[in-house]
Amino acid sequence: MKSIQGSRIVGLSALEIGTMVAVIWLVHGIDEQGMRMTIGGTARTSCILFLCAFVASALRRIWSNSISAWLLQNRRYLGLSFAVSHTYHAIACTGLWFVTYWCLP
């Protein structure tokens, strides 16, 4: 865990979430189903990253170990990773709107 710290967390999160989105679009297509799957996936990653950043301080107080220390030290970068994930989520929401209302069958 020590090697993944600071801005490297944000870069790896952006790369992994971007890869997840690309795989979903390759498997399901860039249509309504693909956008809905992407929205669900990015909602889950956003939730996990937000919770990690949000509970870091409280978790450190009640459970003092190396994991809670790492979460507290990298809380800012976990929050930025949440912002990256939420940006992908917003892109997918906009894509769903586009394929639903502009790409009529």
C-alpha positions, 0 to 999 in steps of 0.5 A, spaced: 500 500 500 505 504 501 507 505 493 500 507 491 500 514 494 498 521 492 497 523 485 498 516 483 492 514 486 488 519 482 492 517 475 490 509 477 483 511 478 482 515 472 486 509 468 482 503 471 475 507 471 476 509 464 478 502 462 472 499 465 468 504 461 471 502 455 470 495 456 463 496 458 462 500 451 465 494 447 461 489 450 454 492 450 455 498 445 454 505 445 447 505 446 442 505 451 444 499 454 451 500 454 450 507 457 445 504 463 451 499 465 456 505 465 452 509 469 451 503 474 458 502 474 461 509 475 456 510 480 459 504 484 466 506 483 464 513 485 460 511 492 466 507 494 471 512 493 467 517 496 466 513 502 473 511 503 475 519 503 469 520 508 470 515 513 477 516 513 478 520 519 473 517 523 475 510 522 482 512 524 479 514 531 476 507 532 480 503 528 488 505 528 492 500 524 496 501 517 489 501 513 486 507 516 492 511 516 493 510 509 486 512 508 487 518 512 494 520 509 491 519 502 484 522 503 485 528 498 487 524 493 481 519 494 476 525 493 479 527 487 479 520 484 471 520 486 471 527 482 474 523 476 469 517 477 463 522 477 466 526 471 465 519 467 458 518 470 456 525 468 459 523 461 455 517 461 449 520 463 449 525 458 451 520 453 444 516 455 440 523 454 443 523 447 442 516 445 435 516 448 433 523 445 437 524 439 438 518 436 431 516 435 430 509 432 
